[in-house]
Amino acid sequence: MGCSCSSSSVAYKTHSHSDFSSLGGNFSEVGKAVLAVLLTKHGVYENSLWRRSSGRVLGCVQSPPGCFFLDQLITQDMEQTHSDFLPERICDIISHAEQYVDIVTLTPPNGKFNLSIAKALKALHDKGKPITLRMLVGNVIGWGRTNGHKVLEDLTQQQEYPIPKHDTKLSLYIGSYNIGATSWNHCKIIAVDGKRLLQGGHNLWDKDYLCTNPIRDISMEAEGAVAHDGHKVANRMWEFLKNTESSTSHKRKLPDFVPILSESCCEIVSWPLDNNKPDPYDGEVPVVGPEDVAMISCGRLAAIHEEEDAQIPSTGYNPSDSALLAMICAARKSLKFSIQDVGPVCKDLPGVGLWSPLGWPTEFLAALGSAMCQRGVDVEIILSGPGCKGYGYGWTCTDVAVELVKVVRGLQGVSDEQVRVMLDLNLRMCYMRSSGGQCDWPGQACGNHAKFFIVDDKTYYMGSQNLYKCDLAEWGVIVDDKKETDRIMEAYWMPAWEASYKQNRDCNLDAIFEKLSVSSVSPNLADLSDEEREAWFLAEEAAGLGSKRTTKNLHVWVKRGKNMAAAQDVYLKVRVVNSKGETKESFRSTTCFSGSKDPVWNEQFSFMDLGDPSSMSLVINIFDQRTLSVLGLGSMWTDDLVADEKLGSAKIDLGTLSKTG
């Protein structure tokens, strides 16, 4: 049986803009909110880790193809061929290179993916031109060290596509790294000549994507300046590898099969010349084309920041974290997520259940809760089904809703009735399904590896970054265009949602409140030991109930400013200091507000576990972004400056507050 849908990755046609001369004028309110945060908190990384960009979207790349959500079943005769278009498309993209190729992926390709890249390299060799290809991968903890020499052999010595080592103008480099036990590359980027880009969620693994019961995933193919951005973030990672490799070279003597445990390990292998290092990509940014749309590329380097950027305050690391949160905070109507998980990596402990030392993403959950309870935003989420093959941690939709309620109950001004309305009217969750139901063949739930969400049906993010807690290097693209968002909703979101969601099937109120409930009979706290009393307090707090112990947290609500005519682009920095004037926690920064002397921020910040708040003070400083720019100072450096007193500053003794404990 054949599939009637096209195997091409181009799922829809592009459209034209009459005038794209000024990118700044083409961003929506969502895009402007993201840019305001990036400029304020992460200005030092502009044009390296994030960029006001553009590009022409060639299509969404779904595997399996979108027809398998609703119209077609993956039958036995196509179980090994249903997504062969994907490695074929990768081969075609790379084969068009004239100068430079970057491949950044989790681990080296295997199977048909490896063969497709080998075929592309043979095509590049046959051109007889000097072309560079860099492949950067992660050393995933417990999976063994990447053998760069073996990867190069697999790419250049395929029987069908051999490349003579001593008679080629190609220059190939394999780089791999991990920093300690928790950080490595997780980006998925193929960038060619600064002109062509494939990026998103796809790993390059046969058995997960091309065989029986495939993982559901999505990436995007584009051309234009955004491809240049993919090379630039790769430059930053290769710079780290070149600076670090010599200090960890002794660890390369370990056999390949020895799992990486906790040591840092960096390696560069070159071909055909040994012990060579690649020059960085230095191509020009392509001009904006008539069919290009507004985009924001954004990434994070995780532990590389700590190794390479010690001179920069840590509050400015990882720009994409702030960008994705700003998108959610900018939502006014709807949020649609197709993601693997919300809950973190965990272990199923006997007698305990799922447990994780990482914790849940409370900032993300608070932003979601605030959107629903305070702005009436509708939220729809598609997750991996529990029990899928390695692409889900086992958290249920009910687990996610329960953790969301716990966080929302702590937001200022949110009532229990608002929480109930949120669960009943605003929040809808389900597990990924397809035309075959929960799986394409019996035996496993359907895995969802997408990292994709839509804001107000006009802006979307697609990339490698998950929303649960982890500290990996990531990169993705925000497409800030209504027509392109309409197209991807039609090609991907609407079929996926129709196949996956049914009211009250995967998440319902009764199950949520049953899981939230605790015994109504409280113990006599005087009869408990200190350890038992602390356990009771923690149980109350974990259930989202008010604990009887005194909290030592400070919640600050920045509402608005008045008569700030002297400020051009104003924002606030909020911090807590001790009696010596030392900052207790990092600064909290509001978004940068332009165009009004009466800015309305309406943003909330929390300072947790303050110890003895009565000896501390809250310090608020007002900054003018334009003044700092004139001085030549990026916003990253303002943490050590005193605000212009003409704009305003304040210091509040927390000991004077009525609820200080």
ROROMAR-783402 format. One record per residue (C-alpha): residue number from 0; x, y, z. Coordinates in Angstrom, 1 decimal, always signed. Layout:
BEGIN
 kelo      x      y      z
  NUM      X      Y      Z
...
This chain:
BEGIN
 kelo      x      y      z
    0   +0.0   +0.0   +0.0
    1   +1.4   +3.4   -0.9
    2   +1.0   +6.8   +0.8
    3   -0.8   +9.5   -1.1
    4   +0.9  +12.4   +0.5
    5   +4.1  +13.9   -0.9
    6   +7.4  +12.8   +0.5
    7   +8.9  +16.3   -0.1
    8   +9.7  +18.4   +3.0
    9   +8.2  +21.5   +1.4
   10   +4.7  +21.4   +2.9
   11   +3.5  +24.8   +1.7
   12   +4.4  +27.6   -0.6
   13   +6.0  +30.9   +0.5
   14   +4.6  +34.4   +0.1
   15   +5.9  +37.8   -0.7
   16   +6.2  +41.0   +1.2
   17   +5.9  +44.3   -0.6
   18   +8.4  +46.0   +1.7
   19  +11.0  +44.4   +4.0
   20  +13.5  +47.2   +4.1
   21  +13.4  +47.6   +7.9
   22  +13.3  +44.4  +10.0
   23  +12.4  +46.4  +13.1
   24   +9.1  +47.5  +11.5
   25   +8.0  +43.9  +10.7
   26   +8.0  +42.3  +14.2
   27   +4.8  +41.7  +15.9
   28   +4.1  +42.6  +19.6
   29   +5.4  +39.1  +20.4
   30   +8.6  +39.6  +18.5
   31   +9.1  +43.0  +20.0
   32   +8.7  +41.6  +23.5
   33  +11.3  +39.0  +22.8
   34  +13.7  +41.6  +21.3
   35  +13.2  +43.9  +24.3
   36  +14.3  +41.1  +26.7
   37  +17.2  +40.0  +24.6
   38  +18.5  +43.6  +24.2
   39  +18.1  +44.3  +27.9
   40  +19.6  +41.1  +29.3
   41  +21.7  +39.6  +26.6
   42  +22.9  +42.4  +24.4
   43  +26.5  +41.2  +24.5
   44  +25.5  +38.1  +22.6
   45  +23.7  +39.8  +19.7
   46  +24.9  +38.5  +16.3
   47  +26.6  +35.5  +17.9
   48  +24.0  +33.6  +20.0
   49  +20.9  +35.6  +18.9
   50  +20.0  +37.9  +16.1
   51  +17.2  +40.0  +14.6
   52  +17.1  +37.9  +11.4
   53  +15.1  +37.0   +8.4
   54  +14.6  +34.1   +6.0
   55  +12.4  +32.4   +3.5
   56  +10.6  +29.4   +5.0
   57  +10.7  +26.5   +2.5
   58   +8.6  +24.2   +4.6
   59   +8.1  +22.2   +7.7
   60   +9.9  +18.8   +7.7
   61   +7.7  +16.2   +9.5
   62   +8.6  +12.6  +10.1
   63   +6.7  +10.6   +9.5
   64   +5.0  +12.8   +6.8
   65   +1.9  +14.7   +8.0
   66   -0.5  +12.4   +6.1
   67   +0.1   +9.7   +8.8
   68   -1.6  +11.8  +11.4
   69   -5.1  +11.4  +10.0
   70   -5.3  +10.0   +6.4
   71   -2.9   +7.1   +6.1
   72   -1.7   +4.2   +8.2
   73   +1.9   +3.1   +8.2
   74   +1.5   -0.5   +7.0
   75   +4.0   -3.4   +7.2
   76   +5.1   -3.0   +3.6
   77   +6.4   +0.6   +4.3
   78   +7.6   +0.3   +7.9
   79  +11.2   +0.7   +6.7
   80  +10.6   +3.4   +4.1
   81   +7.9   +5.7   +5.4
   82  +10.4   +8.6   +6.1
   83  +13.2   +7.9   +3.7
   84  +12.6  +11.4   +2.3
   85  +14.4  +12.8   +5.3
   86  +17.9  +11.5   +4.8
   87  +17.4  +12.1   +1.0
   88  +16.6  +15.7   +1.8
   89  +19.6  +16.1   +4.0
   90  +21.8  +14.7   +1.2
   91  +20.3  +17.3   -1.3
   92  +20.8  +20.3   +1.0
   93  +24.5  +19.4   +1.7
   94  +25.2  +18.6   -1.9
   95  +24.5  +22.2   -2.9
   96  +27.4  +23.5   -0.9
   97  +30.1  +25.5   -2.6
   98  +32.3  +26.6   +0.3
   99  +31.1  +25.6   +3.9
  100  +28.9  +23.2   +5.7
  101  +28.1  +23.0   +9.4
  102  +26.4  +20.0  +10.9
  103  +25.6  +20.3  +14.6
  104  +23.8  +17.3  +16.1
  105  +23.5  +15.3  +19.3
  106  +25.5  +12.2  +18.2
  107  +27.0  +11.1  +14.9
  108  +24.6   +9.9  +12.2
  109  +24.0   +6.2  +11.6
  110  +22.3   +4.0   +9.0
  111  +20.6   +5.8   +6.1
  112  +21.5   +9.2   +7.6
  113  +25.2   +8.4   +7.6
  114  +24.9   +7.0   +4.0
  115  +23.1  +10.2   +2.8
  116  +25.8  +12.4   +4.2
  117  +28.5  +10.2   +2.7
  118  +26.8  +10.5   -0.7
  119  +26.6  +14.3   -0.3
  120  +30.3  +14.4   +0.5
  121  +31.2  +12.4   -2.6
  122  +29.2  +14.9   -4.6
  123  +31.1  +17.8   -3.0
  124  +34.4  +16.0   -3.7
  125  +33.5  +15.6   -7.3
  126  +33.1  +19.3   -7.7
  127  +36.8  +19.7   -7.2
  128  +36.5  +22.8   -5.0
  129  +37.9  +23.5   -1.6
  130  +34.9  +22.9   +0.7
  131  +34.9  +22.7   +4.5
  132  +32.5  +20.5   +6.5
  133  +32.4  +20.7  +10.3
  134  +30.4  +18.2  +12.3
  135  +30.0  +18.9  +16.0
  136  +28.4  +16.4  +18.4
  137  +27.9  +15.8  +22.1
  138  +29.5  +13.2  +24.3
  139  +26.3  +12.0  +26.0
  140  +27.0  +10.8  +29.6
  141  +26.9   +7.0  +29.8
  142  +26.9   +6.5  +26.0
  143  +30.7   +6.3  +25.4
  144  +33.1   +8.7  +23.8
  145  +32.6   +9.8  +20.2
  146  +35.4   +8.3  +18.1
  147  +36.0  +11.0  +15.5
  148  +38.3   +8.9  +13.4
  149  +35.6   +6.2  +13.1
  150  +33.0   +8.8  +12.1
  151  +35.3  +10.2   +9.4
  152  +36.0   +6.6   +8.1
  153  +32.3   +5.9   +8.0
  154  +31.7   +9.1   +6.0
  155  +34.6   +8.9   +3.5
  156  +35.1   +5.2   +2.9
  157  +31.6   +3.9   +2.1
  158  +31.8   +1.3   -0.7
  159  +29.3   +3.2   -2.8
  160  +30.8   +6.7   -2.2
  161  +34.6   +6.4   -1.5
  162  +36.6   +9.6   -1.3
  163  +40.4   +9.3   -1.9
  164  +42.2  +10.8   +1.1
  165  +45.2  +12.0   -0.9
  166  +43.4  +13.4   -3.8
  167  +40.6  +15.7   -2.5
  168  +40.0  +19.3   -1.8
  169  +37.6  +18.6   +1.0
  170  +38.5  +19.5   +4.6
  171  +36.5  +17.6   +7.2
  172  +36.4  +18.1  +10.9
  173  +34.6  +16.1  +13.7
  174  +34.4  +17.8  +17.1
  175  +32.8  +16.4  +20.2
  176  +32.6  +17.5  +23.8
  177  +31.0  +17.2  +27.2
  178  +31.5  +19.5  +30.2
  179  +31.2  +17.4  +33.4
  180  +28.3  +15.0  +33.7
  181  +25.5  +17.4  +32.8
  182  +26.3  +19.5  +29.7
  183  +26.9  +18.8  +26.0
  184  +25.6  +19.8  +22.6
  185  +21.9  +19.3  +21.9
  186  +21.5  +21.6  +18.8
  187  +20.3  +20.1  +15.5
  188  +21.6  +22.4  +12.7
  189  +22.6  +21.9   +9.1
  190  +23.8  +25.2   +7.6
  191  +25.2  +25.5   +4.1
  192  +27.1  +28.5   +2.7
  193  +25.2  +30.9   +5.0
  194  +22.3  +30.4   +2.6
  195  +20.5  +27.2   +3.4
  196  +19.3  +25.8   +6.8
  197  +17.7  +22.7   +8.2
  198  +17.1  +22.9  +12.0
  199  +14.6  +21.7  +14.6
  200  +14.2  +18.6  +16.6
  201  +15.5  +15.7  +14.4
  202  +18.4  +13.5  +15.5
  203  +20.1  +11.5  +12.7
  204  +19.2   +8.0  +13.9
  205  +17.7   +5.2  +11.8
  206  +15.8   +3.1  +14.3
  207  +14.1   +6.1  +16.0
  208  +12.9   +7.9  +12.8
  209  +12.9   +5.5   +9.8
  210  +11.7   +2.1  +11.2
  211   +8.8   +0.6  +13.1
  212   +6.8   +2.8  +15.4
  213   +8.7   +6.0  +14.6
  214   +9.2   +9.0  +16.9
  215   +7.2  +12.0  +15.8
  216   +9.3  +15.1  +15.1
  217   +9.4  +18.3  +13.2
  218  +12.1  +20.6  +11.8
  219  +12.1  +23.6   +9.4
  220  +13.9  +24.2   +6.1
  221  +14.7  +27.8   +5.3
  222  +17.1  +30.0   +3.3
  223  +18.5  +33.4   +3.8
  224  +20.2  +35.3   +6.7
  225  +18.9  +32.8   +9.3
  226  +21.2  +30.1   +7.8
  227  +24.1  +32.5   +8.5
  228  +23.0  +32.6  +12.1
  229  +23.3  +28.8  +12.3
  230  +27.0  +29.0  +11.3
  231  +27.6  +31.8  +13.8
  232  +26.4  +29.8  +16.8
  233  +28.5  +26.8  +15.5
  234  +31.5  +29.2  +15.5
  235  +31.1  +29.9  +19.2
  236  +31.0  +26.2  +20.0
  237  +34.0  +25.4  +17.8
  238  +35.9  +28.3  +19.4
  239  +35.4  +26.6  +22.8
  240  +36.6  +23.2  +21.4
  241  +39.8  +24.8  +20.0
  242  +40.5  +26.5  +23.2
  243  +39.8  +23.5  +25.4
  244  +40.8  +20.4  +23.5
  245  +44.5  +20.4  +24.6
  246  +43.6  +20.5  +28.3
  247  +41.4  +17.4  +28.0
  248  +43.4  +15.5  +25.3
  249  +44.6  +12.9  +27.8
  250  +41.1  +11.6  +28.3
  251  +40.9  +10.6  +24.6
  252  +43.1   +7.6  +25.5
  253  +40.2   +5.9  +27.0
  254  +38.7   +3.1  +24.9
  255  +35.6   +4.2  +22.9
  256  +33.3   +1.7  +24.8
  257  +34.1   +3.3  +28.2
  258  +31.1   +5.4  +29.1
  259  +31.7   +9.1  +29.9
  260  +30.9   +9.6  +33.6
  261  +31.8  +12.9  +34.9
  262  +35.1  +14.1  +33.3
  263  +35.0  +16.9  +30.7
  264  +36.2  +15.6  +27.3
  265  +36.8  +17.7  +24.1
  266  +38.2  +16.4  +20.9
  267  +38.8  +17.6  +17.3
  268  +39.7  +15.1  +14.5
  269  +40.5  +16.3  +11.0
  270  +40.7  +14.8   +7.5
  271  +42.6  +14.5   +5.2
  272  +45.2  +16.4   +7.2
  273  +45.8  +15.2  +10.8
  274  +45.9  +17.6  +13.8
  275  +44.3  +20.4  +11.9
  276  +41.8  +23.0  +13.2
  277  +39.0  +24.5  +11.1
  278  +38.8  +28.2  +10.3
  279  +35.6  +29.8  +11.5
  280  +32.8  +30.5   +9.0
  281  +33.1  +34.1   +8.0
  282  +30.6  +34.6   +5.2
  283  +28.6  +37.7   +4.6
  284  +25.0  +38.0   +5.8
  285  +22.7  +37.5   +2.8
  286  +20.5  +40.4   +1.8
  287  +16.8  +40.4   +2.7
  288  +14.8  +38.8   -0.1
  289  +11.3  +39.8   -1.3
  290   +9.9  +36.6   +0.2
  291  +11.7  +36.8   +3.5
  292   +9.9  +37.1   +6.8
  293  +10.9  +38.4  +10.2
  294  +12.7  +35.9  +12.4
  295  +14.7  +35.8  +15.6
  296  +17.4  +33.2  +16.0
  297  +18.3  +32.4  +19.6
  298  +20.5  +29.9  +21.4
  299  +22.2  +29.0  +24.7
  300  +25.7  +27.5  +25.4
  301  +25.0  +26.1  +28.9
  302  +28.3  +25.2  +30.6
  303  +30.4  +26.7  +27.8
  304  +29.3  +30.1  +29.2
  305  +31.0  +29.3  +32.5
  306  +34.2  +28.1  +30.7
  307  +34.5  +30.9  +28.2
  308  +32.5  +33.9  +29.5
  309  +33.6  +34.4  +33.1
  310  +34.0  +38.2  +32.5
  311  +30.2  +38.4  +31.8
  312  +27.6  +38.3  +34.6
  313  +25.9  +34.9  +34.7
  314  +22.5  +36.6  +34.5
  315  +23.3  +37.3  +30.9
  316  +24.0  +33.7  +29.9
  317  +21.7  +31.5  +27.8
  318  +19.7  +34.1  +25.8
  319  +17.2  +31.6  +24.4
  320  +15.9  +30.9  +27.9
  321  +14.7  +34.5  +28.2
  322  +13.4  +34.6  +24.6
  323  +11.1  +31.6  +25.0
  324   +9.8  +32.8  +28.4
  325   +9.2  +36.3  +26.9
  326   +7.1  +34.6  +24.1
  327   +4.9  +33.0  +26.7
  328   +4.5  +36.1  +28.7
  329   +3.5  +38.0  +25.5
  330   +0.6  +35.7  +24.8
  331   -2.8  +37.4  +24.9
  332   -5.1  +34.8  +23.3
  333   -3.6  +31.3  +22.9
  334   -0.5  +29.1  +23.4
  335   -0.1  +25.8  +21.5
  336   +2.7  +23.4  +22.5
  337   +4.0  +20.2  +20.8
  338   +6.8  +19.1  +23.2
  339   +8.2  +15.9  +24.6
  340   +7.8  +16.6  +28.3
  341   +7.3  +19.3  +30.9
  342   +8.6  +17.3  +33.8
  343  +12.3  +16.7  +34.2
  344  +14.5  +13.6  +33.7
  345  +13.5  +11.3  +36.6
  346  +13.8   +7.8  +38.1
  347  +10.9   +5.6  +39.1
  348  +11.7   +4.7  +42.7
  349  +10.0   +1.9  +44.6
  350   +7.5   +3.2  +47.0
  351   +8.1   +6.8  +45.9
  352   +7.2   +6.9  +42.2
  353   +8.8   +9.3  +39.7
  354  +11.5  +11.4  +41.4
  355  +13.9  +13.9  +40.0
  356  +16.7  +16.0  +41.7
  357  +16.3  +18.7  +38.9
  358  +12.9  +20.0  +39.9
  359  +10.1  +21.3  +37.6
  360  +10.5  +24.4  +35.4
  361   +8.7  +26.8  +37.8
  362   +9.3  +29.9  +35.8
  363   +7.7  +28.3  +32.7
  364   +4.8  +27.0  +34.8
  365   +4.3  +30.4  +36.5
  366   +4.2  +32.1  +33.1
  367   +1.6  +29.6  +31.8
  368   -0.5  +30.0  +34.9
  369   -0.4  +33.8  +34.8
  370   -1.3  +33.7  +31.1
  371   -4.4  +31.6  +31.9
  372   -5.5  +33.0  +35.2
  373   -4.8  +36.7  +34.6
  374   -5.2  +37.1  +30.9
  375   -7.6  +34.3  +30.0
  376   -5.1  +32.7  +27.5
  377   -6.1  +29.2  +26.2
  378   -3.3  +26.6  +26.5
  379   -3.1  +23.4  +24.5
  380   -0.3  +20.9  +25.0
  381   +0.6  +17.7  +23.2
  382   +3.1  +15.4  +25.1
  383   +4.8  +12.1  +24.6
  384   +2.7   +9.2  +25.7
  385   +3.9   +7.5  +28.9
  386   +5.9   +4.3  +28.0
  387   +7.2   +5.5  +24.6
  388  +10.7   +4.3  +23.6
  389  +13.1   +6.6  +25.3
  390  +11.3   +9.8  +24.3
  391   +9.4  +10.6  +27.4
  392  +10.2  +10.4  +31.1
  393   +6.9   +9.0  +32.3
  394   +5.1  +12.1  +33.6
  395   +1.4  +12.1  +32.9
  396   -0.8  +14.9  +31.8
  397   -2.3  +14.8  +35.3
  398   +1.2  +15.2  +36.8
  399   +1.8  +18.3  +34.7
  400   -1.5  +19.8  +35.7
  401   -0.8  +19.1  +39.4
  402   +2.6  +20.8  +39.3
  403   +1.0  +23.7  +37.4
  404   -1.6  +24.2  +40.1
  405   +1.1  +24.1  +42.8
  406   +2.9  +27.0  +41.1
  407   -0.2  +29.0  +40.3
  408   -1.5  +28.9  +43.8
  409   +1.7  +30.8  +44.8
  410   +1.1  +33.6  +42.3
  411   -0.1  +36.9  +43.9
  412   -3.7  +37.7  +43.2
  413   -4.8  +34.2  +41.9
  414   -7.8  +32.8  +43.7
  415   -8.9  +29.1  +44.0
  416  -11.8  +29.9  +41.7
  417   -9.4  +31.2  +39.1
  418   -7.4  +28.0  +39.4
  419  -10.6  +25.9  +38.9
  420  -11.6  +28.0  +35.9
  421   -8.1  +27.6  +34.5
  422   -8.3  +23.8  +34.7
  423  -11.9  +23.6  +33.4
  424  -11.8  +26.2  +30.6
  425   -8.3  +27.3  +29.6
  426   -6.0  +24.2  +29.9
  427   -6.2  +21.2  +27.5
  428   -3.6  +18.5  +27.4
  429   -3.2  +15.2  +25.6
  430   -0.7  +12.6  +24.4
  431   +0.6  +12.4  +20.9
  432   -1.5  +10.1  +18.6
  433   -1.6   +9.4  +14.9
  434   -3.8   +7.6  +12.4
  435   -2.7   +4.4  +14.2
  436   -3.9   +5.7  +17.6
  437   -1.4   +5.8  +20.4
  438   +1.2   +4.1  +18.3
  439   +1.7   +3.0  +14.7
  440   +2.1   -0.6  +15.8
  441   +0.9   -2.2  +19.0
  442   +3.2   -2.2  +22.1
  443   +4.4   +1.3  +22.7
  444   +3.0   +4.8  +23.2
  445   +3.6   +7.4  +20.6
  446   +6.8   +9.4  +21.3
  447   +6.8  +13.2  +20.6
  448  +10.3  +14.8  +20.1
  449   +9.1  +18.2  +18.8
  450  +10.2  +21.4  +20.4
  451   +7.6  +23.7  +18.9
  452   +5.0  +26.2  +20.2
  453   +2.8  +28.9  +18.8
  454   +1.8  +32.2  +20.4
  455   -1.5  +33.8  +19.5
  456   -1.6  +32.0  +16.1
  457   +0.9  +34.5  +14.7
  458   +4.4  +33.6  +15.9
  459   +6.1  +30.3  +16.5
  460   +9.3  +28.8  +17.9
  461  +11.0  +25.7  +16.4
  462  +14.3  +24.4  +17.5
  463  +16.2  +22.0  +19.8
  464  +15.3  +23.4  +23.2
  465  +13.0  +21.5  +25.6
  466  +11.1  +23.4  +28.2
  467  +11.9  +21.0  +31.1
  468  +15.1  +21.7  +33.1
  469  +18.4  +20.6  +31.6
  470  +21.6  +22.4  +30.9
  471  +22.5  +21.6  +27.3
  472  +23.6  +23.8  +24.3
  473  +20.6  +24.6  +22.2
  474  +19.5  +26.7  +19.2
  475  +16.3  +27.5  +17.4
  476  +14.3  +30.1  +15.4
  477  +11.3  +32.2  +16.2
  478   +9.3  +32.9  +13.0
  479   +7.3  +36.1  +13.6
  480   +4.9  +36.1  +10.7
  481   +1.2  +35.4  +10.7
  482   +1.0  +33.9   +7.2
  483   +3.8  +31.4   +7.9
  484   +2.2  +30.5  +11.2
  485   -1.1  +29.8   +9.4
  486   +0.8  +27.5   +7.1
  487   +2.5  +25.5   +9.7
  488   -0.7  +25.2  +11.7
  489   -2.5  +23.8   +8.7
  490   +0.4  +21.5   +7.8
  491   +1.3  +20.3  +11.3
  492   -0.5  +21.6  +14.3
  493   -4.2  +21.0  +13.3
  494   -3.7  +17.4  +12.1
  495   -1.7  +16.6  +15.2
  496   -4.2  +18.1  +17.5
  497   -7.2  +16.5  +15.8
  498   -5.5  +13.1  +16.0
  499   -4.4  +13.5  +19.6
  500   -7.0  +15.4  +21.6
  501  -10.3  +14.2  +23.0
  502  -11.9  +16.0  +26.0
  503  -11.2  +14.5  +29.4
  504   -9.4  +11.5  +27.8
  505   -5.9  +12.1  +29.1
  506   -6.5  +14.7  +31.8
  507   -9.6  +15.5  +33.8
  508  -10.5  +17.6  +36.9
  509  -11.3  +14.6  +39.1
  510   -7.9  +13.0  +38.6
  511   -6.1  +16.3  +39.2
  512   -7.9  +17.1  +42.5
  513   -7.5  +13.6  +43.7
  514   -3.8  +13.8  +43.2
  515   -3.7  +17.2  +44.9
  516   -5.6  +16.0  +48.0
  517   -3.9  +15.3  +51.3
  518   -5.3  +13.9  +54.5
  519   -7.8  +16.3  +56.1
  520   -6.8  +15.1  +59.6
  521   -3.8  +17.2  +60.6
  522   -1.4  +15.7  +63.1
  523   -0.6  +17.4  +66.4
  524   +2.6  +19.2  +65.4
  525   +3.8  +19.3  +69.0
  526   +3.9  +15.4  +69.0
  527   +6.2  +15.3  +65.9
  528  +10.0  +15.2  +65.9
  529  +11.8  +18.0  +64.0
  530  +12.3  +15.7  +61.1
  531   +8.7  +14.6  +61.0
  532   +7.5  +18.2  +61.3
  533   +9.6  +19.3  +58.4
  534   +8.3  +16.3  +56.3
  535   +4.7  +17.4  +57.1
  536   +5.4  +21.0  +56.0
  537   +7.0  +19.8  +52.8
  538   +4.0  +17.5  +52.1
  539   +1.7  +20.5  +52.6
  540   +3.7  +22.7  +50.3
  541   +4.1  +19.9  +47.7
  542   +0.3  +19.6  +47.5
  543   -0.1  +23.3  +46.9
  544   -1.5  +24.0  +50.4
  545   -0.5  +26.8  +52.7
  546   +2.2  +25.5  +55.1
  547   +2.0  +26.5  +58.8
  548   +5.6  +27.4  +59.0
  549   +6.8  +30.9  +58.3
  550   +7.9  +31.4  +54.8
  551  +11.0  +33.4  +54.0
  552  +10.3  +34.3  +50.4
  553   +9.7  +37.8  +48.9
  554   +7.3  +38.4  +46.1
  555   +7.7  +41.6  +44.2
  556   +5.1  +42.9  +41.7
  557   +6.3  +45.7  +39.4
  558   +3.2  +47.3  +38.2
  559   +3.8  +50.7  +36.5
  560   +5.7  +53.9  +36.4
  561   +4.4  +57.5  +36.0
  562   +5.8  +60.7  +34.5
  563   +9.1  +59.2  +33.3
  564   +9.6  +61.7  +30.5
  565  +13.3  +61.7  +31.0
  566  +13.6  +58.1  +30.1
  567  +13.7  +57.0  +26.4
  568  +13.9  +53.2  +26.8
  569  +13.3  +52.5  +30.5
  570  +13.6  +49.3  +32.5
  571  +14.0  +48.3  +36.2
  572  +16.5  +46.1  +38.0
  573  +15.4  +44.7  +41.3
  574  +17.6  +42.9  +43.9
  575  +17.7  +42.0  +47.6
  576  +20.8  +43.0  +49.6
  577  +22.0  +42.1  +53.1
  578  +23.1  +44.5  +55.8
  579  +26.5  +44.8  +54.2
  580  +25.0  +45.8  +50.8
  581  +25.9  +42.4  +49.3
  582  +23.4  +41.1  +46.7
  583  +21.6  +38.0  +48.1
  584  +20.4  +36.7  +44.7
  585  +20.9  +37.8  +41.1
  586  +19.2  +40.9  +39.7
  587  +15.7  +40.6  +38.3
  588  +15.2  +42.8  +35.2
  589  +11.9  +44.0  +33.7
  590  +11.5  +44.3  +30.0
  591  +12.7  +47.5  +28.3
  592   +9.7  +49.8  +27.8
  593   +9.7  +52.3  +24.9
  594   +7.4  +55.0  +23.7
  595   +5.6  +56.1  +26.9
  596   +6.3  +58.2  +29.9
  597   +3.9  +56.0  +31.9
  598   +5.2  +52.4  +31.3
  599   +3.1  +49.4  +32.5
  600   +5.2  +46.4  +33.2
  601   +2.9  +44.2  +35.3
  602   +5.7  +41.7  +36.0
  603   +6.3  +39.6  +39.1
  604   +9.6  +38.4  +40.7
  605  +10.3  +36.0  +43.5
  606  +13.3  +35.9  +45.9
  607  +13.3  +32.5  +47.6
  608  +14.8  +31.2  +50.9
  609  +16.0  +34.6  +52.2
  610  +17.0  +33.3  +55.6
  611  +16.6  +36.4  +57.8
  612  +14.6  +38.9  +55.7
  613  +14.4  +41.4  +58.5
  614  +18.1  +42.2  +58.0
  615  +17.7  +42.7  +54.3
  616  +16.6  +45.4  +51.9
  617  +14.9  +45.5  +48.5
  618  +16.8  +47.8  +46.0
  619  +15.1  +49.1  +42.9
  620  +17.1  +51.0  +40.2
  621  +15.8  +52.6  +37.0
  622  +17.9  +52.5  +33.8
  623  +17.6  +54.1  +30.4
  624  +18.8  +51.7  +27.8
  625  +19.4  +54.5  +25.2
  626  +21.7  +56.4  +27.6
  627  +23.7  +53.2  +28.2
  628  +24.0  +52.6  +24.5
  629  +25.3  +56.1  +23.9
  630  +27.9  +55.5  +26.5
  631  +28.9  +52.3  +24.7
  632  +27.8  +50.0  +27.5
  633  +25.8  +46.9  +26.8
  634  +23.0  +46.1  +29.3
  635  +25.0  +43.2  +30.6
  636  +27.3  +45.6  +32.4
  637  +24.7  +47.7  +34.2
  638  +24.6  +45.3  +37.1
  639  +27.6  +47.1  +38.6
  640  +26.3  +50.6  +37.9
  641  +24.2  +53.0  +40.0
  642  +21.1  +54.2  +38.3
  643  +20.7  +57.8  +37.2
  644  +19.1  +59.4  +40.2
  645  +17.0  +61.7  +37.9
  646  +15.3  +58.6  +36.7
  647  +14.7  +57.1  +40.1
  648  +15.9  +54.6  +42.7
  649  +14.5  +53.2  +45.9
  650  +15.6  +51.1  +48.9
  651  +13.0  +49.3  +51.1
  652  +13.9  +47.9  +54.5
  653  +12.3  +44.4  +54.6
  654  +12.2  +44.6  +58.4
  655   +9.5  +47.2  +58.1
  656   +7.1  +45.0  +56.1
  657   +4.2  +43.6  +58.1
  658   +4.8  +40.0  +57.0
  659   +8.5  +39.9  +57.5
  660   +9.5  +36.9  +59.6
